[in-house]
Amino acid sequence: LDTTFSTITSVGALASGSIANGFGTIVTSSSLSVAQGTFTVDDSSNNVITDVLTLVHSTSGTAATGLGVGIKLQLEDSAGNVDEAGSIDLSYTTSTHGSEASKLVLRTATGGSVGDSLSLTSTSLELGADAAFTLSKPAHSSGTATLLTIGGQGAGGSSADGGGIKLVPGAKTGSGSDGSVVLASASGTAVVTVASTSVTAAQPVQITDATDSSSPTSTASLKSAGGASIAKSVFVGETLNVEGNVVLGNAATDLVTINGVLQSNLIFEGST
């Protein structure tokens, strides 16, 4: 064992036995049993990263997608069995020389089995397995809670665009249904649901912007290119301007009441 580079040059190069200071035991089956150990490098570098540990997986064949190296983490369970509790795995997604790409996977145990919990590449981050997954900050004990912020890409230079944030639900297959984006309350109740064909608000929607409207196409606090279907009452605090036909009531029993001063003639073109 070279104590400078921490490298075993070949399997079986050292016979079974202890290393000074009780660091561990070299076993000829290529395993190192360690009671507790620390890898330390003390050099003159004070502003760069030093690789203290290097793990290598080479192959006698031709490297291909999926070639990887991992660290398996094991724990003793309540029955005294030593089981895998998680792992850190790095593998090639492209093994072509000069175009190498890889992904880092963190795996954890759930229900007695170890599965992917996080998969990271240079362009994507996948969280969780085929089950519900929650992303949250830890609970706090006092004071005001802090925000969880998801930020878009900031611009650099003197004149550049900032990056946006897109929430994309899962796409369906066959006769299934596309996923939706849900904004929920603290209790988990859906407040706003964005589906493939509609946006549904389960709670009152309040618009605090006070921009007035001067025409059907002018900028306003609320502007729609289509119609509006309203099942309940409508109250207008100021002027109601209608540029087009007005139909009041659709049945013989409907009652139309006008409170106010008519500024012009009221003309009936049908039965009254």
Disulfide bonds with the S-S distance in Angstrom:
none
